[in-house]
Amino acid sequence: MNSVGTPLLWGSFAVVVLIMLAIDLLLQGRKGSHTMTMKQAAVWSLVWVTLSLLFNAAFWWYLTGTSGREVADAQALAFLTGYLIEKSLAVDNVFVWLMLFSYFAVPAALQRRVLVYGVLGAIVLRTIMIFAGSWLIAQFEWLLYVFGAFLLFTGIKMAFSREDEGGIGDKPLVRWIRGHLRMTDKIEGEKFFTRKNGVLFATPLLLVLILVELSDVIFAVDSIPAIFAVTTDPFIVLTSNLFAILGLRAMYFLLAGVAERFTMLKYGLSIILIFIGVKMMIVDFYHIPIVISLGVVGGILALTLIINAIVNYRNDQKKLAK
C-alpha cells in the first residue's frame, strides 16, 4: 500500500489522538459529572474542528519540506475533502444515537458513558476496516467500482427512504440480543453489568452500547468507501476518519436539542453519496479533481443547510399564524 505516511507522521498522529482522547475522557467524561450543555458542546466541537485543521496544516508543512509544494497541496486537500465527507456523514450516525437513547429512555447524564465507549469502539473498528479496505483495493482494484455502485445505490435509497414506524425493540437483532443475554428490566445507573443474588446480569445500558457500536459499523460501510473515492492512501483515510470521529460526542450534544429541525439533511447526504458513487464509477474515463470534489461536497452541504433554514422559517411562520 503506497502511502505518504512516514514513521514520524504516524507517530505524531498517534500522539495527537492519545492527547485528544485523554482530554475527552478526563475533562468531559468524568463519572458523575454533569451532562454537556449545548454551549459547551459548541465550544468542544469548535475545538475538535480547529485541532483537525491544525493537524492538516502541520501535515501540509511537513510534506512541503519533504516532497514539495505540489504533493503537499494535493495531499492536504485530500485530507480536508475526506474530513468534510466523514464529518457530514457522521451527522446521520448521531441522529441514530439520538433515536436509540430516546427509545431506551437513557437519561442525559448516562448517555455520556455510552458515548465514551462508543467512540473508543468506533476508533478501533474503523481502523481495522480502513486497513482491510486499503489492502483489498491494493489487491483488487476493481473493488472501487463495487464501492461506487454501492454508494450510488445507498444514496438513491436514502433519498426515497421513509421513517421506520416500527419500534427498535421489535427489530429481530434486538430481540436476539435480549434473548441471549441475562438482562435486568431497568437501567442500573452507569453500570453495564450488575449482580443480583450472586448472578451476573447485563443492563439495558449494555444493549444500547452494543447498538451504538453496530450503528457505527453500518455507517462505516458507507463512509469508508466514500473517502476511498478521494484517496486510497491509508494514512489520509485513517487520519481524516478518526479526526471526524473524535468530535462525535460533542456533536451529539450539540444536535440533541435541534435534531428535528434538520429534516432536509438526508437529501443533501444522499446527493453527496450519489456524486461520490458516480465519481468512483467513471474514474477510468474522467478523474474529477479533488478541488472540484471538495467544492461539490461543501456546496451541497451549504445549499442543504440554506434550504433547511428556509423550510424551518416557513414552518415556524405557519405555526405562529395558527
Backbone torsions as a table, in degrees:
resi	resn	phi	psi	omega
1	MET	NA	114.7	177.4
2	ASN	-72.9	135.4	-176.8
3	SER	-153.6	148.2	174.3
4	VAL	-80.1	-8.6	-177.1
5	GLY	-67.9	119.0	175.1
6	THR	-103.1	165.3	176.2
7	PRO	-52.1	-36.9	179.2
8	LEU	-65.9	-44.0	-179.9
9	LEU	-66.1	-45.3	178.7
10	TRP	-62.2	-42.3	179.7
11	GLY	-65.0	-42.6	179.0
12	SER	-63.5	-41.5	178.6
13	PHE	-62.7	-43.9	179.8
14	ALA	-60.9	-41.3	179.7
15	VAL	-64.4	-45.0	-179.7
16	VAL	-61.5	-44.2	179.8
17	VAL	-62.5	-43.7	-179.7
18	LEU	-63.1	-40.7	178.8
19	ILE	-65.3	-43.7	-179.7
20	MET	-65.1	-40.0	177.2
21	LEU	-64.7	-40.4	179.1
22	ALA	-62.1	-42.1	177.7
23	ILE	-62.4	-45.8	-177.8
24	ASP	-63.9	-42.7	-175.8
25	LEU	-78.2	-42.1	-174.8
26	LEU	-80.1	-41.5	-175.9
27	LEU	-89.1	-33.5	-176.7
28	GLN	-102.2	-26.1	-169.8
29	GLY	-107.1	23.3	-179.7
30	ARG	-65.4	136.1	179.9
31	LYS	-62.5	131.8	177.8
32	GLY	85.4	-3.7	179.2
33	SER	-77.6	159.7	-176.2
34	HIS	-70.1	160.6	-179.9
35	THR	-70.9	158.5	-177.5
36	MET	-76.2	128.7	177.1
37	THR	-79.2	167.2	-179.7
38	MET	-63.6	-36.6	178.5
39	LYS	-64.2	-45.4	178.4
40	GLN	-63.1	-40.9	-180.0
41	ALA	-62.5	-39.0	179.2
42	ALA	-65.3	-41.3	179.5
43	VAL	-64.9	-47.0	-179.5
44	TRP	-65.9	-36.9	176.9
45	SER	-61.6	-41.5	177.5
46	LEU	-64.6	-37.9	178.4
47	VAL	-62.5	-46.9	-178.3
48	TRP	-64.7	-42.1	179.5
49	VAL	-64.3	-43.3	179.8
50	THR	-61.7	-45.1	178.8
51	LEU	-62.6	-37.8	178.3
52	SER	-64.1	-42.7	179.3
53	LEU	-68.8	-36.1	177.3
54	LEU	-66.0	-39.4	176.6
55	PHE	-62.1	-42.1	179.0
56	ASN	-64.3	-38.0	177.8
57	ALA	-64.3	-42.3	178.2
58	ALA	-66.2	-37.9	177.0
59	PHE	-61.4	-45.7	178.1
60	TRP	-61.8	-44.1	-179.0
61	TRP	-62.4	-41.5	179.9
62	TYR	-65.1	-46.1	-179.1
63	LEU	-67.7	-32.1	177.3
64	THR	-60.5	-40.3	-179.5
65	GLY	-77.6	-25.9	-175.1
66	THR	-104.4	-32.2	-174.6
67	SER	-123.2	-7.6	179.7
68	GLY	103.4	159.7	-174.7
69	ARG	-64.4	-39.6	-176.7
70	GLU	-63.3	-46.1	178.8
71	VAL	-65.2	-42.5	-179.0
72	ALA	-61.4	-44.2	179.8
73	ASP	-61.5	-45.3	-176.9
74	ALA	-65.7	-43.5	-176.3
75	GLN	-73.9	-37.9	177.8
76	ALA	-66.8	-36.6	177.5
77	LEU	-67.6	-37.2	177.3
78	ALA	-63.5	-42.1	177.3
79	PHE	-60.5	-48.0	-177.2
80	LEU	-62.9	-41.3	178.8
81	THR	-65.4	-45.7	178.8
82	GLY	-62.2	-40.3	179.3
83	TYR	-63.9	-43.4	-179.8
84	LEU	-64.5	-40.8	178.3
85	ILE	-63.5	-48.9	-178.3
86	GLU	-64.0	-40.1	-178.4
87	LYS	-65.7	-41.1	-178.6
88	SER	-70.6	-40.9	178.6
89	LEU	-69.5	-25.4	179.6
90	ALA	-67.1	-23.3	179.9
91	VAL	-60.5	-40.1	178.3
92	ASP	-62.7	-37.3	177.0
93	ASN	-61.8	-42.4	179.2
94	VAL	-61.2	-40.1	179.3
95	PHE	-63.0	-35.8	176.8
96	VAL	-66.5	-40.4	176.7
97	TRP	-60.5	-42.3	177.9
98	LEU	-58.5	-42.3	179.9
99	MET	-64.8	-42.0	179.8
100	LEU	-63.5	-47.2	-179.2
101	PHE	-64.8	-35.9	179.2
102	SER	-68.0	-45.0	-176.9
103	TYR	-64.1	-43.5	-178.0
104	PHE	-88.9	6.8	176.0
105	ALA	51.9	48.9	178.8
106	VAL	-83.8	119.7	179.9
107	PRO	-59.3	151.3	-177.6
108	ALA	-57.3	-36.8	-179.0
109	ALA	-65.7	-25.1	-179.6
110	LEU	-93.7	-18.4	179.0
111	GLN	-62.7	-32.6	-177.7
112	ARG	-57.0	-44.8	-177.8
113	ARG	-65.8	-42.1	178.9
114	VAL	-63.1	-41.7	-178.2
115	LEU	-67.1	-35.8	177.8
116	VAL	-59.0	-52.6	179.7
117	TYR	-69.4	-31.8	178.0
118	GLY	-62.9	-44.2	179.3
119	VAL	-67.5	-42.1	177.8
120	LEU	-60.6	-44.1	178.3
121	GLY	-64.1	-39.2	179.9
122	ALA	-63.2	-38.4	179.0
123	ILE	-61.9	-46.4	-179.6
124	VAL	-65.3	-48.5	-176.4
125	LEU	-64.9	-41.7	-178.4
126	ARG	-70.2	-34.9	176.9
127	THR	-60.0	-45.5	178.3
128	ILE	-62.3	-46.0	-177.5
129	MET	-65.7	-37.1	-178.5
130	ILE	-68.6	-45.6	179.3
131	PHE	-66.6	-37.0	177.2
132	ALA	-65.3	-42.9	178.9
133	GLY	-64.5	-41.6	179.1
134	SER	-62.9	-41.2	179.4
135	TRP	-65.6	-43.7	-179.1
136	LEU	-63.1	-41.9	-180.0
137	ILE	-66.9	-37.4	177.3
138	ALA	-63.7	-33.6	-179.4
139	GLN	-86.6	-36.7	-175.5
140	PHE	-131.3	86.6	-174.0
141	GLU	-63.2	-25.6	-178.6
142	TRP	-65.6	-13.4	178.5
143	LEU	-63.5	-23.4	177.5
144	LEU	-60.0	-36.3	178.4
145	TYR	-69.8	-36.5	176.9
146	VAL	-64.1	-45.2	177.7
147	PHE	-60.5	-42.0	-179.9
148	GLY	-62.4	-45.3	178.4
149	ALA	-63.5	-38.5	179.2
150	PHE	-64.6	-43.2	179.7
151	LEU	-67.1	-37.4	177.5
152	LEU	-62.1	-46.3	178.6
153	PHE	-63.4	-44.3	-179.5
154	THR	-62.8	-41.1	179.5
155	GLY	-63.3	-43.3	178.4
156	ILE	-65.6	-42.7	179.8
157	LYS	-62.9	-41.3	179.8
158	MET	-62.2	-40.3	-177.1
159	ALA	-64.5	-33.7	-175.1
160	PHE	-105.1	3.7	-178.5
161	SER	-74.1	150.1	176.9
162	ARG	-110.9	161.0	177.8
163	GLU	-63.0	135.8	178.7
164	ASP	-78.2	115.9	-176.1
165	GLU	-82.0	-11.8	179.6
166	GLY	-75.4	150.3	178.7
167	GLY	-75.0	150.8	179.9
168	ILE	-61.5	-36.7	-178.9
169	GLY	-64.5	-16.3	179.9
170	ASP	-88.8	-7.1	-178.8
171	LYS	-67.3	140.4	-179.3
172	PRO	-55.3	-40.0	-178.8
173	LEU	-63.5	-43.8	-179.8
174	VAL	-65.2	-41.3	178.0
175	ARG	-63.3	-39.1	179.6
176	TRP	-64.8	-45.0	-179.8
177	ILE	-62.4	-45.0	179.3
178	ARG	-63.6	-34.9	-179.3
179	GLY	-72.9	-19.1	-178.0
180	HIS	-109.3	2.9	176.2
181	LEU	-121.9	135.1	172.5
182	ARG	-77.4	109.2	-168.0
183	MET	-127.0	143.4	176.8
184	THR	-74.0	163.2	-179.0
185	ASP	-81.2	-22.1	-177.0
186	LYS	-135.5	162.5	179.3
187	ILE	-68.9	134.9	-179.5
188	GLU	-107.9	69.9	-178.6
189	GLY	62.7	-137.5	-179.2
190	GLU	-90.0	8.1	-175.9
191	LYS	-78.6	138.1	171.0
192	PHE	-89.8	-25.3	177.6
193	PHE	-134.5	151.5	176.9
194	THR	-149.1	157.2	179.2
195	ARG	-108.7	135.1	175.8
196	LYS	-129.8	118.1	-177.2
197	ASN	53.9	39.0	177.7
198	GLY	80.7	-0.9	-178.9
199	VAL	-104.1	133.5	-178.5
200	LEU	-81.4	127.6	178.1
201	PHE	-121.1	143.8	167.6
202	ALA	-81.4	156.5	177.2
203	THR	-110.0	161.5	177.6
204	PRO	-56.5	-22.8	178.8
205	LEU	-65.2	-33.5	176.3
206	LEU	-66.8	-40.1	177.6
207	LEU	-60.8	-42.2	178.5
208	VAL	-62.2	-43.3	179.3
209	LEU	-60.9	-43.8	178.7
210	ILE	-60.0	-43.6	-179.4
211	LEU	-68.1	-35.5	176.4
212	VAL	-62.4	-45.1	179.9
213	GLU	-65.4	-42.4	179.8
214	LEU	-64.3	-38.1	179.3
215	SER	-63.8	-37.2	179.6
216	ASP	-67.9	-38.5	177.1
217	VAL	-61.4	-43.4	-179.7
218	ILE	-62.1	-44.3	-179.9
219	PHE	-71.3	-29.3	177.8
220	ALA	-65.3	-29.1	178.0
221	VAL	-63.1	-28.2	175.5
222	ASP	-86.2	-48.8	-169.3
223	SER	-73.0	-36.4	-178.6
224	ILE	-67.7	-47.4	173.9
225	PRO	-58.3	-32.2	-179.4
226	ALA	-62.0	-40.4	-178.1
227	ILE	-76.9	-23.5	175.2
228	PHE	-66.0	-17.7	175.0
229	ALA	-72.1	-23.1	-180.0
230	VAL	-89.2	-46.2	-179.5
231	THR	-158.3	150.2	175.3
232	THR	-106.0	6.1	177.9
233	ASP	-68.8	115.8	-176.2
234	PRO	-60.0	-29.5	179.9
235	PHE	-66.0	-47.2	-178.7
236	ILE	-70.7	-40.3	179.0
237	VAL	-60.7	-46.6	-177.4
238	LEU	-69.6	-46.5	-176.5
239	THR	-64.6	-45.3	-179.6
240	SER	-65.9	-35.7	179.1
241	ASN	-66.2	-49.3	-175.7
242	LEU	-70.8	-34.5	176.1
243	PHE	-64.3	-35.4	176.6
244	ALA	-67.4	-38.3	-178.3
245	ILE	-69.9	-37.9	-175.4
246	LEU	-59.8	-26.6	179.3
247	GLY	-94.3	7.3	-174.8
248	LEU	-65.4	-37.9	-176.0
249	ARG	-65.7	-42.9	176.9
250	ALA	-65.7	-38.9	178.4
251	MET	-62.2	-37.8	-180.0
252	TYR	-59.2	-50.8	-178.2
253	PHE	-69.5	-25.4	177.4
254	LEU	-70.5	-38.3	-176.4
255	LEU	-92.6	-11.5	-173.4
256	ALA	-54.2	-38.4	-175.5
257	GLY	-89.2	-9.4	-174.4
258	VAL	-129.1	14.4	-175.1
259	ALA	-57.7	-38.2	-176.0
260	GLU	-68.2	-10.5	-179.3
261	ARG	-92.9	1.1	178.7
262	PHE	-104.0	50.7	-174.6
263	THR	-69.1	-24.3	-176.4
264	MET	-92.9	-5.2	-172.9
265	LEU	-62.2	-38.2	-176.0
266	LYS	-62.5	-29.6	179.0
267	TYR	-71.6	-38.8	176.3
268	GLY	-64.4	-43.6	178.9
269	LEU	-65.1	-37.0	179.5
270	SER	-64.9	-38.8	179.0
271	ILE	-66.6	-38.4	177.8
272	ILE	-62.0	-45.0	179.3
273	LEU	-63.2	-41.1	178.3
274	ILE	-63.1	-44.4	178.5
275	PHE	-59.5	-46.8	-178.4
276	ILE	-66.0	-39.5	177.6
277	GLY	-60.4	-45.1	177.9
278	VAL	-63.6	-41.4	179.2
279	LYS	-57.1	-41.4	-179.0
280	MET	-71.9	-33.6	-175.0
281	MET	-79.7	-20.7	-179.0
282	ILE	-107.3	12.7	-172.6
283	VAL	-59.0	-30.8	179.8
284	ASP	-76.8	-18.8	-179.5
285	PHE	-99.2	-37.8	179.9
286	TYR	-154.8	125.5	178.8
287	HIS	-96.0	112.1	179.1
288	ILE	-73.7	120.1	-179.3
289	PRO	-57.4	149.9	-177.4
290	ILE	-61.6	-36.8	-178.8
291	VAL	-63.4	-35.1	176.9
292	ILE	-70.6	-41.5	177.5
293	SER	-58.9	-44.3	178.4
294	LEU	-61.5	-43.8	-179.9
295	GLY	-64.8	-39.7	179.8
296	VAL	-66.6	-48.4	-179.5
297	VAL	-62.1	-47.5	178.8
298	GLY	-63.2	-40.0	179.8
299	GLY	-65.9	-41.3	178.7
300	ILE	-62.9	-43.7	179.1
301	LEU	-63.1	-45.1	-179.5
302	ALA	-63.0	-45.2	-179.8
303	LEU	-64.0	-39.1	178.5
304	THR	-62.0	-43.5	-179.4
305	LEU	-66.2	-37.8	178.4
306	ILE	-65.0	-47.3	178.2
307	ILE	-61.0	-41.7	179.1
308	ASN	-60.6	-41.5	179.7
309	ALA	-64.2	-39.7	178.8
310	ILE	-65.5	-44.1	178.6
311	VAL	-61.5	-44.5	179.1
312	ASN	-63.1	-39.7	179.9
313	TYR	-63.2	-44.4	-179.8
314	ARG	-65.9	-39.8	177.9
315	ASN	-64.7	-39.1	178.3
316	ASP	-65.6	-39.1	179.2
317	GLN	-65.6	-38.3	177.7
318	LYS	-64.1	-39.8	179.6
319	LYS	-66.2	-38.3	179.9
320	LEU	-69.0	-30.7	-177.7
321	ALA	-74.9	-18.9	-178.4
322	LYS	-77.1	NA	NA
